[in-house]
């Protein structure tokens, strides 16, 4: 009986001591330390549990994986990032061009238009696989971690710059080119069959 009473009092005292430590610790202001400091993870033991955001910000590591960004001018619309994404948060729709439409900053030739290039950051698990497989390194993870929005659909970032009229125009031009190629191929086949008989 005495042992149970002692255990109950000891447990209650531990809980009260923890509460008092946090109560009086909250009067101290927490200092933001650089990530490379030896006691970076010990900062939680000093001062308040939270920093005074946005006046104070926690320093972020150089290799941190945060919001995705796409340099659409460097994108060759290869679709590798969408295929590598384990949660399907990247949606890409491409339109074949009738001819080469330019080059990326690394010299790759662009032959596809990006009719749609959307990334749903609400689904993203920040694994970074899409950035690893990109051959032109146009998709990167930035150091921006605070993207507060009021509606969930605002977390879908649209990187394509094509208007619906431009999309329709490029589709019609490609279909016309394909029809002309098919007509030329059939004419050549008929001429070949006519010359053989």
Protein Blocks (a to p, Z undefined) as FASTA:
>chain_A
ZZmmmmmmmmmmmmmmmmmmmmmmmmpccddddfklmklmmmmmgcjfbdcdfkbccddd
fkbccdddddfklpgolommmmmpmnlpaccdddddfbdcbdcfkopacfbdcfbacddf
klpgolommmmmpmnlpaccdfbfbdcdfbfklmpccfbfbdfklmmmmmmmmmmmmmmm
mmmmmmmmmmmmmmmZZ
